[in-house]
Each structure stands twice: as structure tokens, then as C-alpha cells.
């Protein structure tokens, strides 16, 4: 029985699993860096039921994974993907910093569970992520 047709499929699955695992690792690293940079403890606040913390962190994760997904799709190798994931991480930190300039009480607001600033931060994070993903180019 000829199984040569299966070789590309098996190779494709292996590449998929590798890129998927690296992307998951990059996302975990992003969350660790992002939550270390912010002055409030998002995970603790989320566990306490703080919706504002969940919205702001969720928006940052979506804002990061949009360009990360684009990097996975277009990268020719893992080094290229990791470079673009680093660009995405920096872009999200800049989005957070810009939001802190616009809303100087952001940290206290999120700690207090205020939803409006969290939604603004999430929206800005997602917008930056979408624009970052769109700006990635093959050449």
C-alpha cells in the first residue's frame, strides 16, 4: 500500500504542533511580562471577580495574539516568528503606556473595578494589535 501521500500531512502536523506550542509559550511569556509591568495584579484581581481587570488583560491578550497569529501564518521560520512576537509585545506595552498617559488614574480605576477605563484600554490594545498585524509584510 502506497503511503507517500501521508508524508506531507505528517510533516504538516509536526510543523503545526511546533508553531502552535511556541505561540502558546510566547503568549504565556507575554502575559507574564505584561502583568509584571502593570502596577496592579490582574490575575489576583480577576480571581476576586474584578471585571475591569479581566477586560483590560483580555484586551491586551487579544491585541497581542492578533499580530502573533499573523506572524505564525507568514513566518518562514521560528526565529522570524519570535522576532515578530517581540514586536507585538513591545507594541502592547506602548499601548498600555499611552493609555496611562491619557488616563493617569488607570491603575486605581482598574483596582477599583471601574469598567470604562478598562474598556478603553482593551479597545486600544486590540486596535493596536490589529494595526500591527496588518502592517506585517512579507517583503
Secondary structure in CASP SS format (residue, H / E / C, confidence):
PFRMAT SS
TARGET T0000
AUTHOR 0000-0000-0000
METHOD secondary structure of the structure
MODEL  1
X C 1.00
X C 1.00
X C 1.00
X H 1.00
X H 1.00
X H 1.00
X H 1.00
X H 1.00
X H 1.00
X H 1.00
X H 1.00
X H 1.00
X H 1.00
X H 1.00
X H 1.00
X H 1.00
X H 1.00
X H 1.00
X H 1.00
X H 1.00
X H 1.00
X H 1.00
X H 1.00
X H 1.00
X H 1.00
X H 1.00
X H 1.00
X H 1.00
X H 1.00
X H 1.00
X H 1.00
X H 1.00
X H 1.00
X H 1.00
X H 1.00
X H 1.00
X H 1.00
X C 1.00
X C 1.00
X C 1.00
X C 1.00
X H 1.00
X H 1.00
X H 1.00
X H 1.00
X H 1.00
X H 1.00
X C 1.00
X C 1.00
X C 1.00
X H 1.00
X H 1.00
X H 1.00
X H 1.00
X H 1.00
X H 1.00
X H 1.00
X H 1.00
X H 1.00
X H 1.00
X H 1.00
X H 1.00
X H 1.00
X H 1.00
X H 1.00
X H 1.00
X H 1.00
X H 1.00
X H 1.00
X H 1.00
X H 1.00
X H 1.00
X H 1.00
X H 1.00
X C 1.00
X C 1.00
X C 1.00
X H 1.00
X H 1.00
X H 1.00
X H 1.00
X H 1.00
X H 1.00
X H 1.00
X H 1.00
X H 1.00
X H 1.00
X H 1.00
X H 1.00
X H 1.00
X H 1.00
X H 1.00
X H 1.00
X H 1.00
X H 1.00
X H 1.00
X H 1.00
X H 1.00
X H 1.00
X H 1.00
X H 1.00
X H 1.00
X C 1.00
X C 1.00
X C 1.00
X H 1.00
X H 1.00
X H 1.00
X H 1.00
X H 1.00
X H 1.00
X C 1.00
X C 1.00
X C 1.00
X H 1.00
X H 1.00
X H 1.00
X H 1.00
X H 1.00
X H 1.00
X H 1.00
X H 1.00
X H 1.00
X H 1.00
X H 1.00
X H 1.00
X H 1.00
X H 1.00
X H 1.00
X H 1.00
X H 1.00
X H 1.00
X H 1.00
X H 1.00
X H 1.00
X C 1.00
X C 1.00
X C 1.00
X C 1.00
END
